[in-house]
Amino acid sequence: MFQVQCLKSATDKPTEPYSKYSIGPFLKGQSITVGNALRRVLLSNLQGLAIIGVRITGIGHEFSTITDVKEDVIDILLNLKQIILKGDIVEPTLARLNVKKAVVITANDIVLPNNITLVDPCQYIATLTKKGNLEIEFLIAKGQNYFTSGKLEYAIPENFLAVDAVFMPVTKVNFFVETSKSSSAFELESLILEIWTNGSIAPNEALSSAAEILENTFGLLKISNTFSSSSPSIEIPVQEERSEHLETVFIEELELSVRAYNCLKRANVHTLSDLIQYSADDLLEFKNFGQKSADEVCENLKARFDLDLRK
């Protein structure tokens, strides 16, 4: 049995919480294995909120300029990419900004739904140089990892401009191994893990979520494939046992696009066990679920878990 101890915790800025943990003891060689697995999950598999698209009144493309606004559209999109949000949403949600006077515009000027908040309200967006009017509509979604604007164009409504979406709540992870010599016959190790987040989640929450994802993933390996040589005709119910474990594996681990993920969530498909009850044709009946999304689900399900949808 090992212990997790927080060695240090600091928040110099709202967008830079930091914690340092000691996890152990492990047998020699185990620490680096656990550290690598945790680091990859922390950086790639945790979910967060991001602006994926905007509609600016009077603007048709990203290479435009806006009257009485200091920044051009590309600069504004880059500033919006830096806005960090936190909250709990299932499907894409709209927020709005409407400024009608000469002023420095920050994230605090955005009118957000009650279930979404800002980590840093002072994040700069643009400056109105005269008494003009800047109206922006934002599309906010939940997802994981990082999506460039090119990959999001098919997932946003008409007349919206795609924004690079940084869903990753963990910004940096370091780890190293400390060896402790003892009188024991075995050489024990401790894993020292450092986690930085963007403020939308605390480092301890990030660590807990990453551990849960790994637990669910490795749970699949508990399936028994032991066959008795004296009874070759007996069938072991491996598929049934595997189905039980799939109830603990969430669709987040398929790493789907934002559109496919949100469509499944709206249809109350939360785990792989839920998903494999449907056929590819059934998925096409979900709202806004197209052939491209169905193909993506089938491919990721096969590649990551060697599973197929119901025929």
Secondary structure, 3 states (H helix, E strand, C coil): CCEEEEEEEEECCCCCEEEEEEEEEEECCHHHHHHHHHHHHHHHCCEEEEEEEEEECCCCCCCCCCCCECCCHHHHHHHHHCCCEEECCCCCEEEEEEECCCCEEEHHHCECCCCEEECCCCCEEEEECCCCCEEEEEEEEEEECEECHHHHHHHCCCCCEECCEECCCEEEEEEEEEEECCCCCCCEEEEEEEEEECCCCCHHHHHHHHHHHHHHHHHHHHCCCCCCCCCCCCCCCHHHHHHHHHCCCEHHHHCCCHHHHHHHHHCCCCEHHHHCCCCHHHHCCCCCCCHHHHHHHHHHHHHHHCCCCCC
